[in-house]
């Protein structure tokens, strides 16, 4: 059995101009490349900064991470910052779960991943 942690994070993600899909999907794909990330759920755009070669997208998202880091948010922050093009702005709400991979896959199938763009206020 593997341990999974769920965290809520606010991340700045550099999305290349030639990325496929919309900014939310491309940003989530970049975050999923981080070794510790199993799945990205409920990603919402909270800010945009266009650049010459990329757009920095601020995503607020729920992440499912592989492994057990306990309640140490500094370890979570460090592991997420190791991702290319990913900078952590905030991390909160660590929940540790003991699940098998099949449980995680079943949860992913049951839930429709809510990727959306929040309207600017």
Secondary structure as UniProt FT lines:
FT   STRAND          2..16
FT   TURN            17..18
FT   HELIX           23..32
FT   TURN            35..36
FT   STRAND          37..50
FT   STRAND          54..66
FT   TURN            70..71
FT   HELIX           73..81
FT   TURN            84..85
FT   STRAND          86..99
FT   HELIX           101..110
FT   STRAND          116..117
//
